Amino acid sequence: MNKEDKKKQAEALKQELEKARSVILSSFEGLHVAEDALLRRKVAQAGAKYKVVKNSLIERAAPGTSVEPVAKKLRGTTSLAYTEADPVVLAKVLIAYAKDNPAFTFKAGVVEGRVVSMAELGMIATLPSLGELRSKVLFLINAPAQRVASSIAGVARNLAVVIQQGVKESKFKQAT
């Protein structure tokens, strides 16, 4: 591959890294092809991307991106998992996969522009996803209105029951 092709690859990767909200660098040494294919499917299902990339390409693409602090002095085989969407979903997928496959190890990570340790990545994986948080907020907004509506409906329902009981017991006089 000539220098021009390498430059184009680095620029394309840089553009993807600039858009990414979360980037996790890992080592996949010792994984079998089938295990790697499974990881790729799981990451894709989470709406993220997974690539095996040369360390030198990451180092060339990283300047000016949030990945720059973790892209220096990379050694061994390196893969990138990154997403423009919810970082929690990606963290959950990678942590779950790493538990089942000890050959898959983390090198470094950047979430929302902040370098995170692997312990922090584990904590991020325990957080609810963005969709779950949105549904909880909507529930909290909607709950008081539902309580008021059911209270108002309860008063009307109770009044109707009292009137119906009075009619059954002939407690009301008929107007003539």
Backbone hydrogen bonds, N-H to C=O, Kabsch-Sander energy under -0.5 kcal/mol:
donor,donor_aa,acceptor,acceptor_aa,energy
6,K,2,N,-2.0
7,K,3,K,-2.3
8,K,4,E,-2.1
9,Q,5,D,-2.4
10,A,6,K,-2.4
11,E,7,K,-2.2
12,A,8,K,-2.5
13,L,9,Q,-2.5
14,K,10,A,-2.4
15,Q,11,E,-2.1
16,E,12,A,-1.7
17,L,13,L,-2.6
18,E,14,K,-2.2
19,K,15,Q,-1.1
20,A,16,E,-1.1
21,R,83,T,-2.8
22,S,83,T,-1.6
23,V,110,V,-3.0
24,I,81,A,-3.1
25,L,108,A,-2.9
26,S,79,S,-2.3
27,S,105,T,-3.4
31,L,28,F,-2.2
36,D,32,H,-2.4
37,A,33,V,-2.6
38,L,34,A,-2.0
39,L,35,E,-2.1
40,R,36,D,-2.4
41,R,37,A,-2.1
42,K,38,L,-2.4
43,V,39,L,-2.6
44,A,40,R,-2.4
45,Q,41,R,-2.5
46,A,42,K,-1.2
47,G,44,A,-1.7
48,A,43,V,-2.3
49,K,82,Y,-3.0
51,K,80,L,-2.7
53,V,51,K,-0.6
53,V,78,T,-1.8
58,I,54,K,-1.9
59,E,55,N,-2.4
60,R,56,S,-1.9
61,A,57,L,-2.1
62,A,58,I,-2.0
65,T,62,A,-2.4
68,E,62,A,-0.6
68,E,65,T,-1.2
70,V,67,V,-1.3
71,A,67,V,-1.1
71,A,68,E,-0.8
74,L,71,A,-0.6
79,S,26,S,-2.6
80,L,51,K,-3.5
81,A,24,I,-2.2
82,Y,49,K,-2.3
83,T,22,S,-1.9
90,L,86,D,-1.1
91,A,87,P,-2.3
92,K,88,V,-2.5
93,V,89,V,-2.1
94,L,90,L,-2.5
95,I,91,A,-2.6
96,A,92,K,-2.2
97,Y,93,V,-2.2
98,A,94,L,-2.6
99,K,95,I,-1.7
100,D,96,A,-1.2
101,N,97,Y,-1.6
104,F,101,N,-1.8
105,T,27,S,-2.2
105,T,103,A,-0.7
107,K,25,L,-3.0
108,A,25,L,-1.6
109,G,116,V,-0.7
110,V,23,V,-2.8
111,V,114,R,-2.8
112,E,21,R,-3.9
114,R,111,V,-1.7
116,V,109,G,-2.4
121,L,117,S,-2.0
122,G,118,M,-1.8
123,M,119,A,-1.7
124,I,120,E,-2.6
125,A,121,L,-1.9
126,T,122,G,-0.7
126,T,123,M,-0.8
127,L,123,M,-0.5
127,L,124,I,-1.3
133,L,129,S,-2.4
134,R,130,L,-2.4
135,S,131,G,-2.2
136,K,132,E,-2.1
137,V,133,L,-2.3
138,L,134,R,-2.5
139,F,135,S,-2.1
140,L,136,K,-2.5
141,I,137,V,-2.3
142,N,138,L,-2.4
143,A,139,F,-2.6
145,A,141,I,-0.5
146,Q,142,N,-2.1
147,R,143,A,-2.2
148,V,144,P,-2.3
149,A,145,A,-2.4
150,S,146,Q,-2.5
151,S,147,R,-2.1
152,I,148,V,-2.5
153,A,149,A,-2.4
154,G,150,S,-2.0
155,V,151,S,-1.8
156,A,152,I,-1.8
157,R,153,A,-2.6
158,N,154,G,-2.7
159,L,155,V,-2.3
160,A,156,A,-2.3
161,V,157,R,-2.1
162,V,158,N,-2.2
163,I,159,L,-2.4
164,Q,160,A,-2.5
165,Q,161,V,-2.4
166,G,162,V,-2.3
167,V,163,I,-2.2
168,K,164,Q,-2.2
169,E,165,Q,-1.9
170,S,167,V,-1.2
171,K,166,G,-2.8
